[in-house]
């Protein structure tokens, strides 16, 4: 994710939150790399949703990004799934 992509991503997520969306499954299958700024956006989303009884999960991470989630212990806060369908089945019913 470039810095421009991260800002667009952040703005779009905030728009969805403002619209009342509380449950998110982020499909990162097409994301080859994510910086600390990109991770910060995801953590911020998780913090905002958990305070409102919402949830965030990520799916289809490439090995590099998946490793980042494990090294940073984000997997303890944000569930990681191999497939979007798997995340949808195991996530709260409000996401469906």
C-alpha positions in Angstrom: 0.0 0.0 0.0 1.4 3.4 -1.0 0.8 6.4 1.3 -1.9 7.6 -1.1 -3.6 4.2 -0.9 -3.4 4.2 2.9 -5.0 7.6 3.1 -7.8 6.5 0.7 -8.3 3.3 2.7 -8.5 5.3 6.0 -11.0 7.8 4.6 -13.2 5.0 3.1 -13.2 3.1 6.4 -14.1 6.3 8.4 -17.0 6.9 5.9 -18.3 3.3 6.5 -18.0 3.8 10.3 -19.8 7.1 10.1 -22.5 5.3 8.1 -23.0 2.9 11.1 -21.0 -0.1 9.8 -19.4 -1.9 12.7 -18.3 -5.3 11.3 -15.5 -5.5 8.8 -13.7 -8.3 6.9 -10.7 -6.8 5.1 -9.7 -8.9 2.0 -6.0 -8.2 1.6 -5.4 -10.7 -1.1 -4.3 -8.1 -3.6 -2.1 -6.2 -1.2 1.6 -7.2 -1.8 3.0 -5.0 1.1 1.7 -3.1 4.0 3.6 -0.4 5.9 3.4 0.5 9.6 1.0 3.2 8.5 -1.3 0.7 6.9 -1.2 -1.5 10.0 -2.0 1.5 12.1 -5.1 2.2 10.0 -6.3 -1.4 10.6 -5.5 -1.2 14.4 -7.4 2.1 14.6 -10.4 0.5 12.9 -10.2 -2.4 15.3 -10.1 0.0 18.3 -13.0 2.0 17.0 -15.2 -1.0 16.3 -14.5 -2.9 19.5 -15.6 0.1 21.5 -18.9 -0.1 19.7 -19.3 -3.9 19.9 -18.1 -4.3 16.3 -15.4 -6.4 14.9 -12.5 -6.5 12.4 -11.0 -9.6 10.7 -8.5 -9.9 7.8 -8.4 -12.5 5.1 -6.2 -13.7 2.3 -2.9 -12.3 3.6 0.2 -13.0 1.7 3.0 -14.7 3.7 4.9 -11.4 4.3 1.8 -9.6 5.7 0.7 -12.7 7.6 4.1 -12.8 9.2 3.8 -9.1 10.2 0.5 -9.9 12.0 2.2 -12.7 13.9 5.4 -10.7 14.8 3.4 -7.7 16.0 0.9 -9.9 17.9 -2.0 -8.4 16.0 -3.4 -11.9 15.6 -4.4 -11.7 19.3 -6.6 -8.7 18.5 -7.6 -9.2 14.8 -8.5 -12.6 13.6 -6.7 -13.8 10.4 -8.4 -16.1 7.9 -7.1 -17.8 4.8 -10.4 -17.2 2.9 -13.0 -14.5 3.0 -15.7 -17.1 3.1 -14.1 -18.6 6.2 -14.1 -15.2 7.9 -17.8 -14.7 7.0 -18.8 -18.0 8.5 -16.9 -17.5 11.8 -17.5 -13.7 12.2 -20.4 -12.2 14.0 -23.7 -12.6 12.2 -24.0 -8.9 11.6 -21.3 -9.1 8.9 -23.3 -11.4 6.7 
